[in-house]
Structures are given as structure tokens and as C-alpha cells.
Amino acid sequence: MNIVIVEDDAKIASFLAKGLKAEGYATITIADGDEALTSVPAMGNDVDLVLLDLALPGKDGKVVLTSWRAKKFTRPVIILTARDDTSN
């Protein structure tokens, strides 16, 4: 299973990748919303799951996810956030 981690905090991204790799998952880490916007859909079916932070440099996670869905990228996405309110 290939999991893409879209997280700009290097410590958090490393922690997630290390834990997932220990469980046998392959991971790719992307630290920028602009890069994630184009790179993740280009991976197509090679992506099994995306862990997506909302607070990213460049495009934020909500913009990225909205764009992916508009382009019919339908892979599962789990949102990561330290926000206490996601209505904005």
C-alpha cells in the first residue's frame, strides 16, 4: 500500500512516515500544497491513501482536495489538522 503524506512540518511528516513504514507501508512525503496539487493526481492508482494537512504553504489542504475532487481524483484522503475549527 502506497501512502502519500502531505505535511509541511518535517517532524510530523517524519514521525508519520516512520510509523507507517514500520507497519509495512510505502510512503511518499510532500511538503507543499502547490506540489501536492499536481503530483498526487499524476501518481493515479499508485496512490492508495493520502494523509493531507490543511495548513500548507502554497495552496492549503482544502483547496488542494477540492481541486483533486473536481479533477475526479477519488483516492481516499484523511485530513490532518491542528485546527480546532475546520469551517473556514
C-alpha positions as CSV (number, residue, x, y, z in Angstrom):
1,M,0.0,0.0,0.0
2,N,1.4,3.4,-1.0
3,I,0.5,6.3,1.3
4,V,1.3,9.9,0.4
5,I,1.8,12.2,3.3
6,V,1.2,15.9,2.5
7,E,2.6,17.7,5.6
8,D,4.9,20.7,5.8
9,D,6.1,20.1,9.3
10,A,9.1,17.9,8.9
11,K,9.0,16.4,12.3
12,I,5.3,15.3,11.9
13,A,5.9,14.0,8.4
14,S,8.9,12.0,9.6
15,F,7.0,10.6,12.5
16,L,4.1,9.5,10.3
17,A,6.4,8.0,7.7
18,K,8.5,6.1,10.2
19,G,5.4,4.6,11.9
20,L,3.8,3.7,8.6
21,K,7.0,2.2,7.2
22,A,7.3,0.1,10.4
23,E,3.9,-1.3,9.6
24,G,5.0,-2.2,6.0
25,Y,3.5,0.7,4.1
26,A,5.4,2.6,1.4
27,T,5.3,6.4,1.9
28,I,6.0,9.5,-0.1
29,T,6.2,12.9,1.6
30,I,5.2,16.2,0.0
31,A,5.6,19.4,2.0
32,D,3.8,21.9,-0.2
33,G,0.2,22.3,-1.4
34,D,1.2,23.5,-4.8
35,E,3.3,20.4,-5.4
36,A,0.6,18.1,-4.0
37,L,-2.0,19.7,-6.2
38,T,-0.2,18.3,-9.4
39,S,2.0,15.5,-8.1
40,V,-0.6,13.4,-6.3
41,P,-3.1,13.0,-9.1
42,A,-0.3,12.3,-11.5
43,M,0.5,9.2,-9.4
44,G,-3.0,7.9,-10.2
45,N,-3.7,4.4,-9.0
46,D,-0.2,4.1,-7.5
47,V,-1.7,6.1,-4.5
48,D,-3.8,4.1,-2.1
49,L,-4.3,6.7,0.5
50,V,-3.4,10.4,1.2
51,L,-2.8,12.0,4.6
52,L,-3.4,15.6,3.9
53,D,-2.7,18.5,6.2
54,L,-4.9,21.5,5.9
55,A,-2.3,24.2,6.8
56,L,0.2,24.0,3.9
57,P,2.5,26.5,2.2
58,G,1.2,27.4,-1.2
59,K,-2.3,26.1,-1.7
60,D,-4.0,25.0,1.6
61,G,-5.3,21.5,2.0
62,K,-8.9,22.4,1.4
63,V,-8.1,24.0,-1.9
64,V,-6.0,21.0,-2.9
65,L,-8.7,18.5,-2.0
66,T,-11.4,20.5,-3.8
67,S,-9.2,20.6,-6.9
68,W,-8.5,16.9,-6.8
69,R,-12.1,16.0,-6.5
70,A,-13.0,18.4,-9.3
71,K,-10.5,16.5,-11.5
72,K,-12.0,13.2,-10.5
73,F,-9.1,12.1,-8.3
74,T,-11.1,9.8,-6.0
75,R,-8.4,8.1,-3.9
76,P,-9.2,8.1,-0.1
77,V,-8.0,11.1,1.8
78,I,-7.6,11.5,5.6
79,I,-7.4,15.1,6.7
80,L,-4.8,16.0,9.3
81,T,-5.0,19.3,11.2
82,A,-4.2,21.0,14.4
83,R,-7.1,23.5,13.8
84,D,-9.9,23.4,16.3
85,D,-12.4,24.6,13.7
86,T,-12.4,23.4,10.1
87,S,-15.3,25.5,8.9
88,N,-13.0,28.1,7.3
